[in-house]
């Protein structure tokens, strides 16, 4: 696997969640700066040694509700 993509979203209860696309890896963080290290740690724990991605991309999704 050459690239692993994570979807980073604000959690309803506060903080942030990061979910890998296509691979069962999930983690959370309290601040927007923390997902970077949390994702690295989660990948180390859940991906077999030697099969790690060379690139990890974080896609931040922010939902906003607008009223007319």
PLY file of the C-alpha trace (Angstrom):
ply
format ascii 1.0
element vertex 68
property float x
property float y
property float z
element edge 67
property int vertex1
property int vertex2
end_header
0.00 0.00 0.00
1.63 3.26 -1.07
-0.96 5.67 0.34
-3.43 5.62 3.22
-6.20 8.23 3.42
-7.90 9.27 6.67
-11.12 11.23 6.95
-10.82 13.61 9.94
-14.12 14.96 11.29
-15.31 16.89 14.32
-16.88 14.47 16.80
-20.38 15.34 18.09
-19.19 15.00 21.69
-16.14 17.18 21.06
-12.70 16.51 19.68
-11.97 14.82 16.38
-12.17 11.36 14.84
-9.94 9.97 12.11
-11.14 7.00 10.02
-9.07 5.29 7.34
-10.74 4.73 3.99
-10.67 1.09 2.90
-8.77 -0.14 5.97
-10.26 -0.77 9.45
-8.17 1.85 11.32
-9.89 4.44 13.53
-8.64 6.87 16.18
-9.64 10.02 18.01
-8.06 13.19 19.36
-9.01 16.15 21.54
-7.55 18.95 19.41
-7.04 19.50 15.70
-3.26 19.19 16.07
-3.39 15.76 17.75
-4.78 13.60 14.90
-1.39 13.63 13.14
0.32 11.66 15.90
-2.79 9.62 16.76
-3.03 8.43 13.14
0.65 7.46 13.05
0.21 5.48 16.29
-2.97 3.77 15.03
-1.31 2.76 11.76
1.65 1.26 13.68
-0.76 -0.77 15.85
-3.11 -2.00 13.11
-0.98 -2.50 10.01
1.48 -5.37 9.67
5.15 -4.36 9.79
6.60 -3.98 6.31
3.22 -3.15 4.74
2.91 0.42 6.04
1.98 3.18 3.65
4.67 5.52 2.44
2.18 8.41 2.52
-0.65 9.11 4.97
-3.13 11.77 3.90
-5.50 13.49 6.29
-8.66 14.96 4.76
-10.35 17.36 7.16
-14.13 17.52 6.75
-15.97 20.31 8.47
-19.73 20.35 8.37
-21.56 23.66 8.63
-25.31 24.13 8.66
-26.60 27.33 7.05
-30.11 28.68 7.41
-31.78 30.70 4.64
0 1
1 2
2 3
3 4
4 5
5 6
6 7
7 8
8 9
9 10
10 11
11 12
12 13
13 14
14 15
15 16
16 17
17 18
18 19
19 20
20 21
21 22
22 23
23 24
24 25
25 26
26 27
27 28
28 29
29 30
30 31
31 32
32 33
33 34
34 35
35 36
36 37
37 38
38 39
39 40
40 41
41 42
42 43
43 44
44 45
45 46
46 47
47 48
48 49
49 50
50 51
51 52
52 53
53 54
54 55
55 56
56 57
57 58
58 59
59 60
60 61
61 62
62 63
63 64
64 65
65 66
66 67
